[in-house]
Structures are given as structure tokens and as C-alpha cells.
């Protein structure tokens, strides 16, 4: 049964409002629903309100984005099961370098890995190693952990495959991989340099900390040279295909994931167990919820009203500001989904990607990568609360934005 149009509009707005309140709170209070659960329940409610068939609801989901996400989750699973992330981080940590040099190497490593693989998975793999490196040298692990999270977020903005929101932006806007990176890489590199300079000052002001007995990395996969090499070869082939061919990214990535699944040593269940299914459900649910809002025409009317009053959402500074604010209100993926229908072109895509990704460094709850680092640190007895994160993350975010603005000014002059 289809509801009358006025009632349908009100019901649609109610569902949309509840879902995005859930995004803001990280779930619905007094229920067992997290963000993914809220998105799925919201999609079910939107299907009922709109009177859609299952096929009509499925048409609202951007399948290439989901396929691309899934494929890169399998690629990241390959690298994690091969013990690659932990091995390279430990190799850097064993160098007898002073803190500033070690911080530079660690930031460069984490950022580079995050640009090619998932920033969340990189943080998941390297955090326990970084804690142990800091303990062994008598350092407070917290600045090092916040630096890892910030570098992972910043580095992931360099490519269209570094994080989920970038994959979404690239897929929906049909952005060329090389053209995006050519615009995004310079401000990302400047942001990393600014982060390093800030962290050098933080380390100088941080007193030594007595280390507890250092546990071994018992739960970390052992380094497997063959599996790691296999993953790196597939990743290199993927990047080459993205840069030098016009083959559909999602198809190429899916074929690459299929190659990785053909393994005699690693069971497919191990791969599938490392896929972030809740994140995929979050994407699909939000696609359906946002499609319901778009169908009312209210979002388009609001944007048209703003443009009539001289406020163009496509203007870089405004888009960056709105993207930064929304990402800290409802998280970066939902924020990007809300803004994407109103932007177009490579420059706007880069602006939205950098703003939503840099926003993740502002607050502890700003990105999943931050929460992963805090959760894993707590298991090793390291307390990373929002205050200690903000003391480093807020200035790091402001420096990232300042270096980005300086680069945009120089590039435009």
C-alpha cells in the first residue's frame, strides 16, 4: 500500500531524521542498534514508506561502490593474513633512530599503506606493534598512536581507494584515478609534513613513561613472504590498471579479489571473516534512505534556494566547510552520501574527499580508524581518551586545513 503523498513526505523525513540521529549518536540510545543497524532498519522503513518493491530498493544502491569496497576488503585481508603490515612496521621500529626520524618513517609508512589499502585495516594491524615499540623504548605510546591514526586518515585521502568515502566519491562521480591523485597528493604530502613537525614538538614535551612487561604479539599473523608478495603483486597490477586503462574499477578489483581467493594455504573463510560486513550494510542502508529523501525533491529545493541566495555548495571553501562539519556530526561516509548529489567534477570530488577525511582527525569519534586504535591500545593497558586525542588531533587537523588552503592559493595564483 502506498501512502498519500503528504503523509509519505512526512514519513520519509521522519525516517531520514531518525537514521541520521543514529549516525550522530553512533546508534540509537537505549537500543542495541549501532550505525549499521540503524541504516538497515531505516532502509526497511523507507521501503515500507515509499511502497517500493525489493527491486526498486535495490536500484537505489550504487552496486559498483559496494563491489569495489568488498574487493579491497579482500585485498587488505590478504595482506593482513600474510603478516605484512606488522612485519614492515616492526622492521621500521627496530631501527636505532632518534624519535623524530622514527616518527617520520612511521608516518610515511602508515600513510603509504593507507593510500593503497584500507586505513582502518592498516590501523588494526600496526597499532599493537607501535604500542610495543614505544614501551620498549620507554616512551608514552599515546602520541605515537594518535600520530598513526592521523597519518592513516591523511594518507588515505591521496587515492580513490584509500578509504570507503573516497571509493564512494570516485564511483559515483566517475572520477579518473590519476586525475584525482594528481590534485590530492600535493596537499596530502604537505599535511603529512605538517603533522610530522607538530608531532616532533609533542614528543619533546612528552615525559618518558615507565613500561610494563611487554607482551609478545601472540595474536598477530606470522609474516608469510609468499602471501605478502602475492598481495603486493595484485595491488600493483590493480594500480596499473586504474592508472593506465579505462577498465571498470569495480570489475578489475573483483577479478583481483578472485585471484587472491584461489589459495592453497589460506582458506576462503579466513578472507570472508575479515570482510567488514557491517560497513557494507551501512552503505547499502544509507543508499536506500538517501534515495527516499531525494525522491521528495526537498534536498534539491534546499540547494536551489541556497543558490538563489548566492550560496553555491559547489564553491570549494563552502563545500570544504560543510563537509568538515557534517563529517563530525554524522561521520564521514553518511556526510559524503548527503553531499554527493550536489557536486560534480574532479576538483569538487577532491575537495569533498579531503574535507571528509581530514575531519576524521579532529575528534576521537571522527573516524573508525581512531576508534580502532583506541580500542586496541586499551587491550594493552594504554588509555587513549578523547581529551588526549583532541590535544594532538585538533591542531593536526587545523594544520592540515591550513596547508591545504596554502596549496590551493599557490596553485590558483
C-alpha positions in Angstrom: 0.0 0.0 0.0 1.3 3.4 -1.0 0.7 6.3 1.5 -0.8 9.6 0.3 2.0 12.0 -0.9 1.9 14.4 2.0 2.0 11.7 4.6 4.6 9.9 2.5 6.8 13.0 2.6 6.4 13.5 6.4 7.1 9.8 7.0 10.2 10.0 4.7 11.5 12.9 6.6 10.9 11.2 9.9 12.8 8.1 8.8 15.6 10.1 7.4 15.8 12.2 10.6 15.9 9.2 12.9 18.6 7.5 10.8 20.9 10.5 10.8 20.3 11.0 14.5 21.6 7.4 14.8 24.6 8.4 12.7 25.3 11.3 15.1 25.0 9.3 18.3 26.7 6.2 16.8 23.5 4.2 17.2 20.1 4.7 18.8 20.1 5.3 22.6 18.5 2.5 24.7 18.6 0.1 21.9 21.2 -2.4 20.7 21.5 -0.7 17.3 24.8 0.7 16.1 25.2 2.8 13.0 24.9 -0.2 10.6 21.8 -1.5 12.4 20.2 2.0 12.2 20.9 2.2 8.5 19.5 -1.2 7.8 16.4 -0.6 9.9 16.0 2.8 8.2 16.2 1.2 4.8 13.5 -1.3 5.7 11.3 1.6 7.0 11.9 3.6 3.8 10.9 0.7 1.6 7.6 0.5 3.5 7.0 4.2 3.4 7.8 4.6 -0.3 5.9 1.4 -1.2 8.9 0.2 -3.1 9.4 -3.3 -4.3 12.7 -5.1 -3.4 13.9 -4.5 -6.9 13.2 -0.7 -6.7 15.0 -0.5 -3.4 18.0 -2.4 -4.8 18.2 0.0 -7.7 18.9 2.8 -5.2 22.2 1.0 -4.1 25.3 2.0 -6.1 26.5 -1.5 -6.8 29.9 -0.6 -8.2 30.8 1.1 -4.9 29.7 -1.9 -2.9 31.7 -4.3 -5.2 34.8 -2.1 -5.0 34.6 -1.9 -1.2 34.2 -5.7 -1.0 37.1 -6.4 -3.3 39.5 -4.1 -1.5 38.5 -5.6 1.8 39.6 -9.0 0.5 42.9 -7.5 -0.7 43.5 -6.0 2.7 42.6 -9.3 4.3 45.3 -11.0 2.1 48.0 -8.5 3.4 46.9 -8.9 7.0 46.8 -12.7 6.8 50.3 -12.6 5.3 51.5 -10.6 8.3 52.8 -7.9 6.0 51.6 -4.8 7.9 53.0 -5.9 11.3 56.3 -7.0 9.7 57.1 -3.8 8.0 56.1 -1.7 11.0 58.3 -3.8 13.3 61.2 -3.5 10.8 60.9 0.3 10.9 60.6 0.2 14.7 63.8 -1.8 15.2 65.9 0.9 13.6 68.1 2.7 16.1 66.8 6.1 15.0 66.1 9.1 17.3 62.4 9.8 17.9 62.0 12.5 15.2 63.4 10.2 12.5 61.4 7.2 13.6 58.3 9.3 13.7 58.9 10.5 10.1 59.5 6.9 8.9 56.4 5.6 10.8 54.1 8.4 9.4 55.4 7.8 5.9 54.9 4.1 6.1 51.4 4.3 7.6 50.3 6.9 5.1 51.6 5.0 2.1 50.0 1.8 3.2 46.7 3.6 3.8 46.7 5.1 0.3 46.7 1.7 -1.3 45.0 -0.5 1.3 42.3 0.4 3.8 43.3 2.9 6.5 41.1 1.0 9.0 42.9 -2.3 8.4 46.3 -0.7 8.5 45.5 0.8 11.9 44.2 -2.6 13.0 47.4 -4.3 12.1 50.1 -1.7 13.2 48.6 -0.5 16.5 49.8 -3.4 18.7 53.2 -3.2 17.1 53.5 0.6 17.7 52.5 0.1 21.4 55.3 -2.4 21.9 57.8 -0.2 20.1 57.0 2.7 22.4 57.1 0.5 25.6 60.4 -1.0 24.7 62.0 2.5 24.4 60.4 3.9 27.5 58.1 6.3 25.6 54.5 7.2 26.2 52.6 5.3 23.5 49.7 7.8 23.2 51.4 10.4 21.0 52.6 7.7 18.7 49.2 6.1 18.5 47.4 9.3 17.7 50.1 10.1 15.1 49.4 6.7 13.5 45.7 7.3 13.3 46.2 10.8 11.9 48.7 9.6 9.3 46.4 6.8 8.2 43.5 9.2 7.7 45.6 11.8 5.9 47.4 9.2 3.7 44.1 7.5 2.7 43.0 10.8 1.1 45.7 10.5 -1.6 43.9 8.0 -3.7 40.4 6.9 -4.6 40.9 3.5 -2.9 42.4 4.7 0.4 39.1 4.7 2.4 35.4 4.0 2.0 34.3 7.5 1.4 36.9 8.0 -1.4 35.7 4.9 -3.1 32.2 6.2 -2.9 33.2 9.6 -4.4 35.2 8.0 -7.2 32.5 5.6 -8.1 29.5 8.0 -8.0 31.3 10.9 -9.7 33.2 8.6 -12.2 36.5 10.3 -11.4 39.7 9.3 -13.2 42.1 7.7 -10.8 45.2 9.5 -12.0 43.5 12.9 -12.2 42.2 12.6 -8.7 45.6 11.7 -7.2 47.4 14.4 -9.2 45.2 17.0 -7.4 45.0 15.3 -4.0 48.6 14.2 -3.5 50.3 17.6 -3.0 48.0 18.8 -0.2 48.2 15.3 1.4 52.0 15.4 1.4 52.0 18.9 2.9 49.6 17.8 5.6 51.9 14.9 6.5 54.9 17.2 6.8 52.9 19.5 9.0 51.8 16.5 11.1 55.4 15.4 11.5 56.5 18.9 12.6 53.7 19.0 15.1 54.5 15.6 16.4 58.2 16.4 16.9 57.1 19.2 19.2 54.7 17.0 21.0 57.3 14.3 21.6 59.7 16.9 23.1 57.0 17.9 25.6 56.0 14.4 26.5 57.8 12.9 29.5 59.1 9.3 29.5 56.9 6.6 30.8 57.8 3.5 32.7 56.9 0.5 30.6 55.1 -2.6 31.9 56.3 -6.0 30.9 55.9 -6.1 27.1 53.8 -9.0 25.8 54.5 -10.8 22.6 52.3 -10.3 19.5 50.7 -13.7 20.0 47.5 -12.9 18.0 49.4 -11.3 15.0 49.6 -13.4 11.9 53.2 -14.6 11.3 55.0 -13.0 8.3 54.5 -15.1 5.2 56.8 -13.9 2.4 54.8 -15.6 -0.4 51.4 -14.4 0.7 52.6 -10.9 1.2 54.4 -10.9 -2.2 51.2 -12.2 -3.8 49.1 -9.4 -2.3 51.6 -6.8 -3.3 51.7 -8.1 -6.9 48.0 -8.0 -7.1 47.9 -4.5 -5.6 50.5 -3.3 -8.1 48.5 -4.7 -11.0 45.4 -3.1 -9.7 47.0 0.3 -9.5 48.5 -0.1 -13.0 45.0 -1.0 -14.4 43.4 2.0 -12.6 46.1 4.4 -13.9 46.6 3.2 -17.5 43.4 1.6 -18.6 39.7 2.5 -18.8 38.5 -0.8 -17.5 35.8 -0.5 -14.9 37.5 -0.3 -11.5 35.0 -2.4 -9.7 35.3 -5.3 -12.2 39.1 -5.2 -12.2 39.1 -5.2 -8.4 36.6 -8.0 -8.2 38.8 -10.2 -10.6 41.8 -9.4 -8.5 40.0 -10.5 -5.3 39.0 -13.7 -7.1 42.7 -14.4 -7.8 43.5 -13.9 -4.1 40.8 -16.3 -3.1 42.4 -19.1 -5.2 44.9 -20.1 -2.4 46.1 -23.5 -1.2 47.3 -22.1 2.1 44.6 -19.6 3.1 41.0 -20.8 3.5 38.3 -18.6 1.9 36.6 -18.5 5.3 39.6 -16.6 6.7 39.2 -14.0 4.0 35.5 -13.7 4.5 35.9 -13.4 8.2 37.9 -10.2 7.7 35.4 -8.5 5.5 33.7 -5.6 7.2 30.1 -6.7 6.6 28.6 -4.1 8.9 30.2 -1.4 6.8 28.8 -2.8 3.6 25.4 -2.9 5.2 25.8 0.7 6.4 26.5 1.8 2.8 23.5 -0.2 1.4 21.1 1.1 4.0 22.1 4.7 3.6 21.8 4.5 -0.2 18.2 3.4 0.2 17.4 6.0 2.9 19.0 8.9 0.9 17.1 7.8 -2.2 13.9 8.2 -0.3 14.9 11.8 0.6 15.9 12.6 -2.9 12.5 11.3 -4.2 10.8 14.0 -2.1 12.6 16.7 -4.0 13.2 18.7 -0.8 17.0 18.3 -0.9 17.1 19.7 -4.5 14.8 22.6 -3.4 17.0 23.4 -0.5 20.1 23.5 -2.7 18.3 25.7 -5.3 17.2 28.1 -2.5 20.8 28.4 -1.3 22.0 29.1 -4.8 19.3 31.7 -5.2 20.7 33.5 -2.2 24.3 33.4 -3.5 25.4 30.3 -1.6 26.7 27.7 -4.0 27.5 24.3 -2.5 30.0 23.6 -5.3 32.2 26.6 -4.1 35.3 25.0 -2.7 35.6 26.8 0.6 31.9 26.3 1.4 32.0 22.6 0.3 35.0 22.0 2.5 33.5 23.7 5.5 30.2 21.8 5.2 32.0 18.5 4.6 34.1 19.1 7.6 31.2 20.0 9.9 28.9 17.2 8.6 31.6 14.6 8.9 32.0 15.4 12.6 28.2 15.4 13.1 27.2 12.2 11.4 30.5 10.5 10.4 32.3 10.9 7.1 30.5 8.2 5.0 27.0 9.5 5.7 28.1 13.1 5.2 29.6 12.3 1.8 26.4 10.5 0.8 24.4 13.6 1.7 26.6 15.9 -0.3 27.5 13.8 -3.4 24.2 14.5 -5.3 25.1 18.2 -5.3 28.7 18.2 -6.5 30.4 17.2 -9.8 33.8 17.2 -11.3 37.3 16.2 -10.2 38.0 19.4 -8.2 34.8 19.1 -6.2 35.4 15.4 -5.6 38.9 16.2 -4.3 37.5 18.9 -2.0 34.9 16.6 -0.6 37.3 13.8 -0.1 40.0 15.8 1.6 37.5 17.6 3.9 35.6 14.4 4.9 38.9 12.6 5.5 40.7 15.4 7.4 37.6 15.7 9.5 38.4 12.3 10.9 41.4 13.6 12.8 39.5 16.3 14.7 37.8 14.2 17.3 38.3 10.6 18.6 34.9 9.6 17.3 35.6 11.3 13.9 36.7 8.1 12.2 36.7 4.4 12.6 40.5 4.3 12.4 40.7 6.4 15.6 38.3 4.1 17.4 40.2 1.0 16.3 43.5 2.5 17.6 41.9 3.4 20.9 40.3 0.0 21.3 43.4 -1.9 20.6 45.5 0.3 22.8 43.1 -0.3 25.7 43.7 -4.0 25.4 47.4 -3.3 26.1 46.6 -1.1 29.0 47.1 2.2 27.2 44.2 4.7 27.8 43.6 6.9 24.8 40.6 9.1 25.7 39.0 12.0 23.7 41.0 14.7 25.6 44.4 13.2 24.8 43.4 12.6 21.3 42.0 16.2 20.9 45.2 17.7 22.3 47.0 16.3 19.3 44.2 15.7 16.7 42.7 19.2 16.8 45.9 21.1 16.0 46.9 18.4 13.4 43.5 18.9 11.7 43.9 22.7 11.7 47.4 22.4 10.2 46.1 20.0 7.5 43.5 22.5 6.6 46.0 25.4 6.6 48.5 23.6 4.4 45.6 22.7 2.0 44.4 26.3 1.8 48.0 27.5 1.2 48.4 24.9 -1.6 45.1 25.9 -3.2 46.2 29.6 -3.0 49.5 28.8 -4.6 48.0 26.6 -7.3 45.4 29.3 -8.2 47.8 32.2 -8.2 
